[in-house]
């Protein structure tokens, strides 16, 4: 704490009230540390000297004008309140956004439950991803280790590969992490999933499916480079992956 005299505070009214301190007894102007120590050790000081609250003057902080200590405290509390209100609005917006996403995932779950075969399952995914999530470019990549109802389906949203296919090595780290990944993808991955030179993919979300379906993933692409970015939360994508995994394994 500095030992220099207090600047920006009218101490003429404060020093006499601090009788008993070594500084005032010697007739010297108290230092910042002495004032701070005294006020800290005498929490009821301003209760015993209430008039000082309006007499003390402090720099306003936004100009050359001065305000009373009470006004400064009110201003500080007002700014803190505005900051808290702004933070609260942010939290409310996030909560509302999460509620909307939860409702969309619930509708997807209901559609998947109603799907009785592989064909209707793909139709249900297409409807949900297009209507609720605005995703028209997506692919369900499956490398099943057992017979599945998807084998004889021809759809641009479905790709069936052998579990030993060398192309799967491009997604090896994704399968190992078992967590969705968002952002830009390598050209080789983009061309394999969405076709070479046919679709402009700025960013993508890759969602690995559960081991019960063998090796598989749900790839969602967007022409917007910022639609799926590496820092975005992937919790809801993971839930979608769990739902799709269970539905695919059941048909």
Protein Blocks (a to p, Z undefined) as FASTA:
>chain_A
ZZbdcehiafklmmmmmgoiaklmnopacdfklmmmmmmmmmmlmmmmmmlmmmpccdeh
lambdcdfklmmmmmmmmmmmmmmmmmmmmmmmmmmmmmmmmmmmmmmmmmmmpmbfklm
mmmmmmmmmmmnopabdcdddddfbdcfklmpccfkbccddfklmklmmmmmmmmnopac
eddddfklmmmmnoghkaccfbdcdddddfklopaddddddfblklpcfkbcfklmmmmm
mmmmmmmmmZZ
